[in-house]
Amino acid sequence: MNIPVVDLNYFIKGTNTEKVQFAASLGKAFEEVGFVSVKNHGIPEDLINNLYATVKSFFSLPESDKRSYEIPGLAGQRGYTSFGKEHAKGSDAPDLKEFFQYGQIIEEGIVSPEAYPDNVKVSSPEDFNILFHQAYRAFEVSGAALLSAIAIHLQLGESYFDEHIHLGNSILRAIHYPPILHEPKSAIRAEQHEDINLITLLVGASADGLEILSKEGDWLPVKAGPGEIVVNVGDMLQRLTNDRLKSTTHRVVNPPREMWNSSRFSIPFFLHPRSNMSLACLPSCISDKYPKLYEDYTAGYYLDERLREIGLKK
């Protein structure tokens, strides 16, 4: 599927008119499709390439080495999560993946509005920790710019999200879908789902497989063009906008049988606000035609609920 393409340079470096036009294009894409491809996103290509190389090295480690980074009690929010632990909401079959999650870093001397678990430090590959740190910060910058554009589109003021995402609870996840060794009972690599967060930024993927569900009920393959990232709306932003912006259902399907012996790697950044952000539907998104659809949750309450629904938290 040819999802809409936008150029972030028009927002970062453009005139006021170009910024407004960018915001309108992004908002239209998120209202109609829920997915967009972004050019000139600001995440350096060499950082992306080095990160993918390091992620592939990590997942090639012996199982016992990887499991040493799986920490009970963290609900998969930091460190390694072994194969078959997570499933989509409403599905009993575990996804065919393992993953590593890296979260917010509070620099020394900075007062944080909330406490986060420490990130799990990896000893090998030796550049793993620094690359994840660099990528996390780069994703934060690009994600903040995109949310500023969304705020303009919603007529909230460009800085609306700033206080909510500053030192927010975002997650950088590296995913490995291993080779398929036998006929899966019922699962695909990632069953259909919607993301939990505000927006997701997905940089590259080592193989095809991502599909989105169209309004007509058809599954359509999606892949960003060279140098682009795919960005989609998450459930938190959908709740906030009373379904004005769409959290599109998507999945990762298994490859053709002749390619079952190949792995797939993917690195999404799930942009979360701080846990005290209210997700109460914006008054401007509620009307007689569009009545309020959701209860007033905070982001932290909603995240906790969803982690239980997908099997990561008991």
VOBA-1610 file (N, C-alpha, C; in pm, whole numbers, padded with zeros to 5 digits, always signed):
BEGIN
Met+00085-00119+00000Met+00000+00000+00000Met+00088+00123+00000Asn+00054+00221-00082Asn+00125+00348-00082Asn+00064+00439+00024Ile+00120+00435+00144Ile+00070+00523+00250Ile+00120+00665+00223Pro+00053+00766+00277Pro+00094+00904+00253Pro+00239+00927+00298Val+00310+01011+00225Val+00449+01045+00256Val+00458+01193+00288Val+00524+01226+00398Val+00544+01366+00435Val+00693+01389+00459Asp+00735+01514+00445Asp+00875+01552+00461Asp+00888+01639+00585Leu+00952+01585+00690Leu+00961+01655+00818Leu+01042+01784+00808Asn+01126+01795+00706Asn+01202+01919+00688Asn+01111+02040+00673Tyr+00994+02020+00614Tyr+00901+02132+00596Tyr+00851+02184+00731Phe+00853+02097+00832Phe+00811+02141+00965Phe+00930+02195+01045Ile+01044+02127+01035Ile+01161+02167+01114Ile+01224+02296+01061Lys+01237+02307+00929Lys+01310+02418+00869Lys+01223+02509+00782Gly+01095+02479+00772Gly+01010+02552+00680Gly+00958+02684+00734Thr+00889+02757+00649Thr+00822+02880+00688Thr+00699+02846+00771Asn+00638+02946+00829Asn+00515+02923+00907Asn+00407+02858+00821Thr+00398+02904+00696Thr+00299+02846+00605Thr+00329+02699+00577Glu+00457+02668+00555Glu+00496+02528+00530Glu+00472+02441+00652Lys+00494+02494+00772Lys+00468+02417+00894Lys+00319+02383+00907Val+00235+02481+00879Val+00091+02458+00887Val+00047+02357+00782Gln+00104+02368+00661Gln+00070+02274+00555Gln+00115+02132+00591Phe+00235+02122+00651Phe+00283+01990+00695Phe+00188+01932+00799Ala+00150+02014+00897Ala+00060+01967+01003Ala-00073+01920+00945Ala-00123+01991+00845Ala-00250+01952+00782Ala-00235+01819+00708Ser-00122+01802+00638Ser-00099+01676+00565Ser-00084+01559+00661Leu-00010+01579+00769Leu+00009+01473+00868Leu-00124+01439+00935Gly-00199+01542+00973Gly-00327+01517+01038Gly-00425+01445+00947Lys-00429+01483+00820Lys-00518+01418+00725Lys-00483+01270+00710Ala-00352+01242+00703Ala-00307+01102+00691Ala-00346+01021+00815Phe-00332+01082+00932Phe-00364+01010+01055Phe-00515+00994+01074Glu-00594+01084+01019Glu-00739+01071+01028Glu-00791+00966+00930Glu-00729+00957+00814Glu-00782+00870+00709Glu-00718+00732+00706Val-00589+00724+00740Val-00515+00597+00729Val-00461+00550+00863Gly-00407+00644+00942Gly-00345+00608+01069Gly-00197+00580+01058Phe-00146+00569+00936Phe-00005+00545+00909Phe+00046+00651+00813Val+00173+00687+00826Val+00237+00780+00733Val+00383+00743+00722Ser+00444+00772+00607Ser+00587+00753+00588Ser+00654+00890+00592Val+00763+00901+00667Val+00826+01031+00691Val+00967+01034+00631Lys+00989+01134+00546Lys+01122+01161+00491Lys+01192+01264+00578Asn+01327+01264+00571Asn+01407+01362+00645Asn+01366+01367+00792His+01361+01249+00852His+01314+01234+00989His+01418+01271+01094Gly+01545+01287+01054Gly+01647+01334+01146Gly+01724+01227+01220Ile+01693+01101+01198Ile+01768+00992+01263Ile+01878+00949+01168Pro+02005+00968+01205Pro+02115+00946+01111Pro+02117+00803+01055Glu+02146+00792+00925Glu+02146+00662+00860Glu+02252+00570+00917Asp+02371+00625+00948Asp+02476+00539+01003Asp+02440+00487+01141Leu+02365+00566+01219Leu+02318+00520+01350Leu+02219+00405+01332Ile+02129+00418+01236Ile+02032+00312+01209Ile+02102+00184+01168Asn+02198+00195+01075Asn+02270+00076+01027Asn+02348+00009+01138Asn+02417+00089+01221Asn+02496+00033+01331Asn+02405-00032+01435Leu+02290+00031+01459Leu+02196-00025+01557Leu+02145-00161+01510Tyr+02107-00172+01383Tyr+02058-00299+01332Tyr+02167-00407+01338Ala+02290-00371+01304Ala+02400-00468+01309Ala+02420-00519+01451Thr+02411-00429+01548Thr+02431-00466+01688Thr+02314-00552+01738Val+02194-00517+01698Val+02076-00595+01737Val+02086-00737+01683Lys+02127-00753+01558Lys+02142-00887+01500Lys+02246-00967+01576Ser+02355-00902+01617Ser+02458-00971+01695Ser+02405-01016+01830Phe+02327-00928+01893Phe+02273-00963+02024Phe+02182-01085+02016Phe+02090-01087+01920Phe+01995-01197+01913Phe+02059-01327+01864Ser+02181-01319+01814Ser+02253-01441+01775Ser+02328-01503+01892Leu+02326-01438+02008Leu+02392-01492+02127Leu+02324-01621+02172Pro+02395-01706+02245Pro+02332-01827+02301Pro+02211-01790+02387Glu+02113-01877+02390Glu+01990-01851+02465Glu+02020-01820+02611Ser+02115-01890+02669Ser+02147-01868+02811Ser+02202-01727+02834Asp+02279-01675+02738Asp+02332-01540+02751Asp+02219-01437+02743Lys+02129-01456+02647Lys+02017-01361+02635Lys+01929-01364+02759Arg+01902-01481+02810Arg+01814-01493+02926Arg+01874-01430+03052Ser+02004-01410+03053Ser+02066-01342+03167Ser+02022-01195+03175Tyr+01965-01145+03066Tyr+01916-01007+03063Tyr+01764-00999+03077Glu+01700-01111+03110Glu+01556-01116+03131Glu+01529-01107+03281Ile+01476-00993+03324Ile+01464-00963+03466Ile+01319-00978+03511Pro+01290-01073+03602Pro+01152-01089+03650Pro+01102-00962+03717Gly+00974-00936+03701Gly+00914-00822+03767Gly+00911-00694+03688Leu+00978-00691+03572Leu+00981-00568+03491Leu+00875-00567+03382Ala+00794-00671+03374Ala+00683-00680+03277Ala+00731-00653+03134Gly+00854-00696+03105Gly+00906-00680+02970Gly+00941-00537+02933Gln+00935-00444+03028Gln+00957-00303+02996Gln+01104-00263+02993Arg+01189-00348+03041Arg+01334-00328+03033Arg+01400-00463+03008Gly+01506-00462+02929Gly+01582-00583+02908Gly+01517-00680+02810Tyr+01558-00805+02820Tyr+01522-00909+02724Tyr+01391-00977+02763Thr+01308-01008+02663Thr+01189-01091+02682Thr+01198-01207+02584Ser+01197-01327+02637Ser+01221-01446+02556Ser+01103-01480+02466Phe+01128-01570+02375Phe+01033-01608+02270Phe+00900-01656+02329Gly+00789-01607+02270Gly+00658-01659+02306Gly+00596-01604+02432Lys+00648-01493+02485Lys+00594-01438+02609Lys+00480-01340+02585Glu+00479-01271+02472Glu+00379-01168+02447Glu+00277-01216+02345His+00151-01177+02365His+00047-01207+02268His-00036-01081+02245Ala-00105-01075+02133Ala-00192-00961+02105Ala-00313-00964+02196Lys-00370-00845+02222Lys-00493-00836+02299Lys-00602-00918+02231Gly-00666-01005+02308Gly-00774-01087+02254Gly-00729-01216+02188Ser-00596-01241+02187Ser-00543-01363+02127Ser-00473-01446+02234Asp-00491-01577+02229Asp-00422-01665+02323Asp-00290-01716+02269Ala-00272-01707+02138Ala-00150-01759+02076Ala-00037-01658+02088Pro+00077-01697+02146Pro+00188-01602+02159Pro+00247-01565+02023Asp+00290-01439+02011Asp+00358-01396+01890Asp+00490-01470+01875Leu+00534-01485+01750Leu+00656-01561+01719Leu+00776-01468+01721Lys+00809-01417+01842Lys+00916-01318+01851Lys+00979-01319+01989Glu+01099-01263+01994Glu+01168-01227+02117Glu+01207-01080+02102Phe+01229-01011+02214Phe+01262-00870+02200Phe+01342-00818+02318Phe+01398-00698+02298Phe+01474-00628+02402Phe+01420-00486+02410Gln+01394-00438+02534Gln+01339-00304+02550Gln+01432-00215+02632Tyr+01441-00090+02587Tyr+01527+00011+02648Tyr+01440+00133+02675Gly+01445+00185+02797Gly+01354+00291+02836Gly+01421+00423+02868Gln+01345+00511+02928Gln+01389+00647+02956Gln+01515+00651+03043Ile+01603+00745+03010Ile+01728+00762+03083Ile+01724+00898+03152Ile+01737+00897+03282Ile+01742+01022+03359Ile+01888+01057+03384Glu+01933+01165+03322Glu+02073+01205+03335Glu+02101+01252+03477Glu+02226+01238+03518Glu+02266+01279+03652Glu+02242+01429+03671Gly+02180+01463+03783Gly+02154+01604+03812Gly+02018+01652+03766Ile+01948+01571+03686Ile+01815+01610+03637Ile+01709+01552+03731Val+01616+01634+03770Val+01507+01589+03857Val+01394+01538+03768Ser+01359+01412+03785Ser+01255+01350+03704Ser+01120+01357+03775Pro+01012+01377+03700Pro+00879+01378+03762Pro+00832+01241+03808Glu+00899+01135+03765Glu+00861+01002+03809Glu+00980+00908+03800Ala+00972+00797+03870Ala+01082+00701+03873Ala+01062+00595+03766Tyr+01172+00556+03703Tyr+01169+00450+03601Tyr+01266+00340+03641Pro+01238+00216+03601Pro+01337+00110+03625Pro+01466+00140+03550Asp+01578+00095+03607Asp+01705+00109+03537Asp+01704+00025+03410Asn+01772+00074+03308Asn+01789-00008+03189Asn+01884-00124+03220Val+01862-00233+03151Val+01944-00353+03168Val+02068-00339+03080Lys+02185-00334+03142Lys+02309-00314+03068Lys+02355-00445+03005Val+02395-00435+02880Val+02439-00552+02802Val+02589-00545+02785Ser+02658-00656+02812Ser+02804-00658+02803Ser+02854-00689+02662Ser+02773-00760+02584Ser+02812-00793+02447Ser+02687-00797+02361Pro+02693-00731+02244Pro+02802-00656+02181Pro+02839-00531+02262Glu+02965-00490+02253Glu+03015-00386+02341Glu+02956-00248+02312Asp+02908-00226+02190Asp+02851-00095+02157Asp+02699-00090+02176Phe+02640-00197+02229Phe+02495-00209+02242Phe+02435-00092+02322Asn+02487-00067+02441Asn+02426+00032+02530Asn+02434+00174+02475Ile+02549+00211+02421Ile+02565+00347+02369Ile+02480+00370+02246Leu+02468+00269+02159Leu+02385+00284+02039Leu+02237+00297+02075Phe+02192+00221+02174Phe+02053+00234+02216Phe+02028+00371+02278His+02123+00420+02354His+02110+00553+02413His+02100+00660+02304Gln+02190+00654+02206Gln+02190+00752+02098Gln+02062+00745+02016Ala+02019+00624+01986Ala+01897+00608+01906Ala+01775+00658+01983Tyr+01769+00627+02111Tyr+01656+00670+02194Tyr+01641+00822+02189Arg+01752+00893+02207Arg+01748+01039+02205Arg+01709+01093+02067Ala+01758+01030+01961Ala+01724+01074+01826Ala+01575+01054+01798Phe+01520+00941+01841Phe+01377+00916+01823Phe+01293+01017+01902Glu+01338+01051+02023Glu+01264+01149+02103Glu+01250+01282+02029Val+01358+01327+01966Val+01357+01455+01896Val+01260+01450+01778Ser+01270+01346+01696Ser+01181+01334+01580Ser+01036+01318+01623Gly+01013+01237+01725Gly+00877+01216+01773Gly+00815+01342+01829Ala+00895+01422+01901Ala+00844+01548+01956Ala+00802+01643+01845Ala+00879+01649+01737Ala+00844+01735+01624Ala+00712+01691+01561Leu+00694+01561+01545Leu+00570+01510+01486Leu+00450+01540+01576Leu+00468+01527+01707Leu+00357+01558+01798Leu+00326+01707+01799Ser+00428+01791+01781Ser+00402+01934+01771Ser+00316+01964+01649Ala+00343+01896+01539Ala+00262+01914+01418Ala+00119+01866+01441Ile+00105+01753+01511Ile-00029+01702+01543Ile-00105+01803+01629Ala-00035+01863+01726Ala-00098+01963+01812Ala-00148+02083+01732Ile-00070+02125+01632Ile-00115+02234+01546Ile-00240+02194+01469His-00238+02072+01416His-00354+02023+01340His-00480+02020+01427Leu-00463+01986+01554Leu-00577+01977+01646Leu-00611+02112+01709Gln-00535+02216+01669Gln-00555+02353+01720Gln-00540+02360+01871Leu-00438+02287+01920Leu-00408+02285+02063Leu-00293+02378+02098Gly-00223+02429+01997Gly-00100+02503+02021Gly+00018+02411+02005Glu+00122+02459+01940Glu+00236+02374+01902Glu+00300+02303+02020Ser+00300+02364+02137Ser+00373+02309+02252Ser+00285+02221+02342Tyr+00165+02187+02298Tyr+00070+02116+02385Tyr+00130+01989+02446Phe+00199+01909+02367Phe+00249+01779+02417Phe+00382+01790+02492Asp+00450+01905+02482Asp+00587+01916+02533Asp+00600+01874+02678Glu+00515+01928+02765Glu+00527+01898+02908Glu+00493+01752+02937His+00411+01692+02855His+00369+01554+02879His+00473+01452+02835Ile+00551+01484+02733Ile+00648+01387+02682Ile+00790+01414+02733His+00813+01529+02799His+00945+01556+02855His+00976+01452+02962Leu+01085+01377+02942Leu+01119+01265+03030Leu+01003+01166+03039Gly+00937+01144+02927Gly+00825+01052+02923Gly+00867+00906+02925Asn+00767+00820+02927Asn+00788+00675+02947Asn+00802+00599+02815Ser+00872+00658+02719Ser+00887+00596+02587Ser+00976+00472+02592Ile+00957+00386+02493Ile+01029+00259+02487Ile+01089+00239+02347Leu+01216+00202+02343Leu+01281+00159+02219Leu+01290+00007+02224Arg+01227-00058+02128Arg+01218-00204+02128Arg+01289-00262+02006Ala+01378-00356+02028Ala+01440-00433+01920Ala+01375-00570+01917Ile+01321-00608+01800Ile+01244-00732+01787Ile+01315-00827+01692His+01319-00954+01730His+01370-01059+01643His+01259-01163+01622Tyr+01221-01183+01498Tyr+01131-01291+01460Tyr+01218-01403+01405Pro+01243-01509+01481Pro+01336-01614+01438Pro+01283-01693+01319Pro+01370-01772+01258Pro+01324-01863+01153Pro+01212-01953+01205Ile+01117-01985+01117Ile+01005-02071+01154Ile+01045-02215+01125Leu+01053-02295+01230Leu+01109-02430+01218Leu+01005-02537+01193His+00878-02507+01222His+00771-02604+01198His+00640-02528+01179Glu+00541-02595+01133Glu+00411-02533+01105Glu+00354-02468+01231Pro+00334-02336+01230Pro+00277-02271+01349Pro+00135-02321+01374Lys+00101-02339+01501Lys-00033-02389+01534Lys-00141-02287+01497Ser-00119-02163+01540Ser-00220-02062+01508Ser-00161-01922+01496Ala-00039-01904+01542Ala+00016-01770+01550Ala+00088-01729+01422Ile+00091-01599+01400Ile+00180-01541+01301Ile+00288-01466+01377Arg+00379-01404+01306Arg+00491-01340+01374Arg+00443-01235+01474Ala+00345-01157+01438Ala+00280-01066+01534Ala+00133-01054+01494Glu+00046-01105+01579Glu-00098-01105+01550Glu-00151-00962+01543Gln-00266-00946+01480Gln-00321-00812+01461Gln-00340-00741+01595His-00305-00613+01596His-00311-00535+01720His-00305-00386+01687Glu-00327-00306+01788Glu-00303-00163+01782Glu-00200-00130+01889Asp-00118-00030+01863Asp-00015+00007+01960Asp-00077+00082+02078Ile-00012+00077+02192Ile-00066+00133+02316Ile-00045+00285+02324Asn+00063+00334+02273Asn+00120+00464+02302Asn+00057+00579+02223Leu+00125+00695+02222Leu+00077+00810+02144Leu+00103+00790+01996Ile+00230+00777+01959Ile+00269+00745+01821Ile+00385+00646+01826Thr+00398+00569+01718Thr+00510+00475+01702Thr+00591+00516+01581Leu+00724+00518+01598Leu+00815+00546+01488Leu+00891+00417+01459Leu+00878+00366+01338Leu+00942+00241+01299Leu+01047+00269+01194Val+01172+00244+01230Val+01281+00271+01137Val+01330+00141+01076Gly+01306+00126+00947Gly+01356+00010+00875Gly+01297-00120+00925Ala+01327-00224+00857Ala+01295-00362+00894Ala+01374-00448+00797Ser+01422-00562+00845Ser+01511-00643+00762Ser+01436-00725+00658Ala+01303-00728+00666Ala+01225-00806+00570Ala+01083-00752+00565Asp+01011-00790+00460Asp+00871-00752+00450Asp+00789-00826+00555Gly+00662-00792+00565Gly+00574-00862+00658Gly+00473-00772+00725Leu+00502-00641+00738Leu+00408-00551+00801Leu+00287-00529+00711Glu+00168-00545+00769Glu+00044-00522+00697Glu-00051-00439+00784Ile-00131-00352+00719Ile-00232-00276+00792Ile-00370-00312+00739Leu-00468-00296+00826Leu-00607-00329+00791Leu-00676-00204+00738Ser-00720-00209+00614Ser-00784-00093+00552Ser-00926-00077+00603Lys-00986+00039+00574Lys-01125+00063+00614Lys-01221-00035+00549Glu-01177-00090+00434Glu-01261-00187+00362Glu-01244-00329+00415Gly-01156-00346+00515Gly-01137-00477+00574Gly-01033-00563+00505Asp-00948-00502+00422Asp-00844-00575+00350Asp-00709-00554+00419Trp-00627-00661+00421Trp-00491-00650+00473Trp-00398-00608+00359Leu-00326-00498+00382Leu-00240-00441+00278Leu-00096-00429+00327Pro+00000-00480+00250Pro+00140-00472+00291Pro+00190-00328+00290Val+00276-00295+00387Val+00330-00160+00400Val+00480-00168+00423Lys+00554-00084+00352Lys+00696-00072+00378Lys+00740+00068+00338Ala+00820+00131+00423Ala+00867+00266+00394Ala+00966+00263+00278Gly+00974+00374+00206Gly+01072+00388+00101Gly+01211+00407+00159Pro+01313+00405+00075Pro+01452+00423+00121Pro+01467+00555+00198Gly+01526+00546+00316Gly+01550+00665+00397Gly+01429+00718+00470Glu+01318+00645+00466Glu+01196+00690+00533Glu+01166+00603+00655Ile+01087+00657+00746Ile+01038+00579+00859Ile+00885+00577+00855Val+00828+00469+00906Val+00682+00458+00916Val+00640+00506+01054Val+00538+00591+01058Val+00486+00643+01185Val+00336+00616+01190Asn+00289+00565+01303Asn+00147+00538+01317Asn+00091+00588+01450Val-00038+00609+01450Val-00111+00653+01569Val-00128+00535+01665Gly-00112+00560+01794Gly-00137+00460+01896Gly-00269+00485+01967Asp-00308+00390+02051Asp-00438+00397+02118Asp-00451+00518+02210Met-00340+00561+02273Met-00349+00676+02362Met-00391+00802+02286Leu-00336+00822+02168Leu-00371+00938+02088Leu-00513+00924+02031Gln-00551+00802+01999Gln-00689+00780+01953Gln-00788+00814+02063Arg-00760+00769+02185Arg-00849+00800+02298Arg-00856+00950+02320Leu-00740+01015+02320Leu-00733+01159+02346Leu-00817+01237+02246Thr-00815+01192+02120Thr-00886+01264+02014Thr-01024+01206+01985Asn-01073+01117+02074Asn-01208+01061+02060Asn-01228+00997+01923Asp-01125+00924+01879Asp-01125+00851+01752Asp-01111+00941+01628Arg-01081+01067+01647Arg-01057+01152+01529Arg-00932+01106+01457Leu-00826+01075+01532Leu-00705+01017+01475Leu-00710+00867+01498Lys-00679+00790+01396Lys-00706+00647+01396Lys-00584+00564+01438Ser-00604+00478+01535Ser-00504+00378+01572Ser-00529+00255+01485Thr-00456+00247+01376Thr-00484+00147+01274Thr-00437+00008+01316Thr-00523-00091+01295Thr-00486-00230+01322Thr-00378-00275+01224His-00274-00341+01277His-00167-00391+01192His-00114-00523+01247Arg-00035-00592+01166Arg+00020-00721+01204Arg+00149-00745+01127Val+00223-00849+01166Val+00341-00893+01091Val+00316-01038+01053Val+00302-01063+00924Val+00268-01198+00877Val+00394-01281+00856Asn+00374-01412+00854Asn+00484-01503+00825Asn+00525-01490+00678Pro+00652-01511+00649Pro+00697-01504+00510Pro+00650-01626+00431Pro+00665-01624+00300Pro+00636-01744+00222Pro+00717-01863+00275Arg+00661-01984+00261Arg+00724-02103+00319Arg+00870-02119+00278Glu+00903-02082+00155Glu+01042-02098+00110Glu+01138-02004+00182Met+01083-01907+00260Met+01167-01813+00334Met+01153-01831+00485Trp+01095-01942+00527Trp+01079-01967+00670Trp+01212-01975+00744Asn+01318-02004+00672Asn+01448-02019+00738Asn+01516-01886+00764Ser+01450-01775+00734Ser+01511-01643+00751Ser+01452-01572+00872Ser+01534-01488+00935Ser+01488-01405+01047Ser+01434-01273+00995Arg+01359-01206+01081Arg+01316-01069+01055Arg+01348-00985+01178Phe+01407-00868+01157Phe+01440-00777+01266Phe+01365-00646+01246Ser+01323-00586+01355Ser+01248-00461+01348Ser+01278-00380+01474Ile+01283-00245+01459Ile+01314-00159+01574Ile+01213-00044+01580Pro+01104-00060+01652Pro+01009+00049+01672Pro+01041+00130+01798Phe+01003+00258+01795Phe+01011+00345+01912Phe+00869+00381+01951Phe+00827+00339+02069Phe+00692+00365+02117Phe+00695+00492+02203Leu+00642+00601+02149Leu+00648+00728+02219Leu+00532+00738+02318His+00568+00735+02445His+00472+00744+02556His+00487+00877+02628Pro+00380+00929+02684Pro+00392+01044+02773Pro+00430+00998+02913Arg+00442+01092+03004Arg+00454+01057+03145Arg+00322+00997+03191Ser+00330+00920+03298Ser+00213+00841+03339Ser+00098+00927+03389Asn+00125+01052+03431Asn+00017+01134+03486Asn-00059+01212+03379Met-00024+01196+03252Met-00098+01267+03147Met-00241+01214+03139Ser-00336+01304+03135Ser-00475+01265+03118Ser-00503+01230+02973Leu-00571+01119+02951Leu-00615+01080+02818Leu-00763+01109+02798Ala-00820+01192+02885Ala-00960+01230+02869Ala-00981+01294+02732Cys-01086+01256+02664Cys-01111+01306+02529Cys-01112+01458+02526Leu-01041+01514+02429Leu-01034+01659+02414Leu-01174+01715+02389Pro-01213+01821+02459Pro-01346+01880+02437Pro-01370+01917+02291Ser-01264+01959+02221Ser-01279+01998+02081Ser-01309+01880+01990Cys-01290+01758+02040Cys-01317+01638+01960Cys-01449+01572+01997Ile-01526+01639+02082Ile-01656+01585+02126Ile-01767+01678+02076Ser-01873+01620+02024Ser-01987+01699+01975Ser-02111+01609+01973Asp-02222+01666+01935Asp-02344+01585+01922Asp-02324+01475+01817Lys-02252+01509+01712Lys-02225+01412+01606Lys-02123+01309+01650Tyr-02027+01352+01735Tyr-01920+01262+01782Tyr-01920+01261+01935Pro-02012+01185+01995Pro-02018+01180+02142Pro-01894+01115+02201Lys-01870+01145+02326Lys-01753+01093+02396Lys-01756+00941+02402Leu-01644+00878+02365Leu-01639+00732+02353Leu-01567+00662+02469Tyr-01485+00736+02544Tyr-01395+00670+02640Tyr-01406+00730+02780Glu-01377+00646+02879Glu-01363+00692+03017Glu-01237+00777+03030Asp-01232+00856+03138Asp-01116+00942+03163Asp-01006+00860+03231Tyr-00908+00816+03153Tyr-00794+00742+03206Tyr-00670+00832+03205Thr-00574+00799+03293Thr-00440+00854+03277Thr-00359+00759+03190Ala-00250+00808+03135Ala-00164+00725+03051Ala-00108+00607+03130Gly-00070+00631+03255Gly-00014+00523+03336Gly-00115+00413+03364Tyr-00238+00452+03396Tyr-00343+00353+03421Tyr-00371+00271+03296Tyr-00377+00340+03183Tyr-00408+00270+03058Tyr-00296+00174+03019Leu-00169+00217+03034Leu-00056+00130+03004Leu-00059+00005+03091Asp-00085+00022+03219Asp-00090-00092+03310Asp-00198-00191+03267Glu-00314-00139+03230Glu-00424-00224+03184Glu-00385-00303+03060Arg-00322-00236+02964Arg-00287-00303+02839Arg-00175-00405+02857Leu-00079-00378+02945Leu+00029-00475+02968Leu-00027-00605+03025Arg-00132-00596+03103Arg-00197-00717+03153Arg-00270-00790+03041Glu-00331-00714+02953Glu-00409-00775+02845Glu-00321-00849+02744Ile-00195-00807+02728Ile-00107-00873+02631Ile-00012-00973+02697Gly-00032-01000+02826Gly+00040-01109+02892Gly+00175-01074+02950Leu+00214-00946+02949Leu+00345-00910+03004Leu+00340-00878+03153Lys+00221-00851+03204Lys+00207-00819+03346Lys+00096-00903+03404Lys+00119-00951+03523Lys+00021-01039+03590Lys-00074-00958+03678
//
